[in-house]
Every structure is written in C-alpha cells, then in structure tokens.
C-alpha cells in the first residue's frame, strides 16, 4: 500500500505550545516500524518556504469497539495463535491507505500482552489491534472515550505505548502532564494538521485527582484554548475529535448542536479556530452538517463492533453501520488564510458480524453484492440536515 507522509513536528514548536516552565517536554515519538517508511522527517525550512503548498485528503472513521466476539474472531483469524485484526479492516484499507492523513477512534484500552482480554462492559483489548490499525493505514487515533479508564491509568498507558510501537499517533489521553500539554501535530500534503480529542466522560470512573490531565474531557473553553495553542505551535488545520452525543439516537442532541455551533463560530484574527469536527460514541450513524462554514460530523457510527444490543434489549443492526468521512483540503489563496475543504464525501460502511469483516458498501455493491438497503439507510441519516445542499457527496 502507498504510504503517506505523517511526521512529528519539530520539538521547538511543540514546546512552545506546551507552556510548561523549565525543562523541555518529554518525547514520546515512537520509532518508525518497517513498512511505514512514509513517516519521514520534515523537509528543511528553506525548501518548505519555496515549495508551493499542496492540498491533502483526510479520512476519519468511527468507533473501534472490540467486544468479546470480535476478540474471538481475531483469534480465529490468527489461526489460534495470538490475535490478528487486520483481516477485519481489509475492506476499507484501500480507502484509508490512499489518504494523506487517516484518523480512527480507538474506543477501548489494551490489556497486558497475553491477556486476559475482556469485552463489554469493561474493555481490555489485545494490543494487536494497534498493529491492524497501522497496517490499514491509520496515522492517528483519538483515545478519549467513556472507556479510557476501564483499566485505570495502567490501561491508558499500555494503549498509548502500543500505538507508539507501531507508529500510530494519538490524541485525547496522556501518560504525563507534558504529553497532555502538547498538541498532536501531523504532516499532510503541504499542511501541518493538529489532532485534538475529548470525551464527555469516563463512565463514572473518576479521573485521578493527581492526573487530571490524563483524559481530555469536553470543555468548550479548553478545546478552544487548545486549538489556539495548536495554531501557535504551527498547525495550519485543526481537527477536533469529540466523543459525544446520545447513544442509539440518529439525530444529534441539543448539546452536540450547541457545542458544534460555538466551536465553529470561534475565530482568532478572522480565522476559525477549528477546521473540522469528527464525532463518535452514539453507535449509530449521525448527520454531517456544515456549521458556520465548517464541517461537523456528529457521529460516524461504529467501525468494528460485535452484535449491538440497544437499550430495549434487542439486537439493533444500526450498531454495525457507519461512515468514513473524506475531506479534501485546499491550500489558502492568500497568505495566512484558511485551508478550505474543497470536497466533502462520506463513504457508507458496515461491519458484517457474520464474517467479521468491515464492508465498504459502495465498493461491495459495485462488485455485485446486494447491500443497497443498508447503504441507503445510512445515506438518509447522513444527509438529514441538508449536507447535500452544502456539497457533501457519497464516495467509494
């Protein structure tokens, strides 16, 4: 698969954003594993200054939620020796790997190597999930969710360590205060992209008082302050992952609508503080909408999950439906201007729990499979708030 260029931005920029007095922040940049050679060092300042800015494509997808049945499937796919999640994601790998920047949502934390591993309600997933995310082509994952503290700070740390090991960046949780203060900065095309992430809560598990920085909780003022700090650290584009909304509700709730309006309305020096919002948590697809000139994906649905049981105790097929958002950013036409979304797309997807595979629905339909009903259901929800009038189209 063709790889992209996703890099750690120079430490001097990162330390400027951290705002920590004294020693420079501790580095948590993982070595680049074999097969991810596209993760190279940034070009020199001189060449970057003379080269024309290039646009880029960004894809983002929904919750990776390994229930017990998903863990068993990965064990079967590994032939009973370990766990292999790569076959589950193979159906969307062509889309993910072709993007300049790909963002996932890692809903759960990882257990110790060798287990034990658990599904709902308190998740501990095999760290081999990270290997599959990297192999599929993901560059960064949001790790702030209501399950971030399922196994305490130890589980949080294991998860970030595993992502580092395979070269996948992360945002939303942290192992120390210095790491929490640094924005996650990535390179895509000619732009530096900041990935920020936040969750509505942690299922009633208290965030440790001596580690209040370990999980980012949704707070409008904090999000905007972090976005501005990311700009000062060199971000051309700021992407915010939000774990929010009401489970099993296809319509965005009042809190989503209100926060979405506030975040997209905020600007500094005439430039929006946030350039894209991507939502997770509801377990069902939700609408895409352009708010104050900025795209908001209220909910992308689940990418990987077992058979989902709703609050009525019934299997609900919507829990295995989702979308991939794909946004093509164009460089500004004037110095210091905004990187605008030149093209916005959604790709309907479905997790087939019978086969244990993610299905790119349009590609499968084009290949002769009969999934038009599921695809059309997702499309109706995605377009339910007028996104088509603002240019959103369905891609493959």
PyMOL commands that set and color helices and strands:
alter all, ss='L'
color gray80, all
select helices_A, chain A and resi 11-18+45-50+68-77+86-98+128-136+152-166+177-181+209-211+220-232+254-265+317-320+361-366+372-382+387-390
alter helices_A, ss='H'
color red, helices_A
select strands_A, chain A and resi 56-64+101-106+140-142+169-171+184-188+191-199+237-243+267-268+271-272+276-280+288-291+294-297+302-304+321-330+340-352+357-360+393-394
alter strands_A, ss='S'
color yellow, strands_A
deselect
rebuild
show_as cartoon
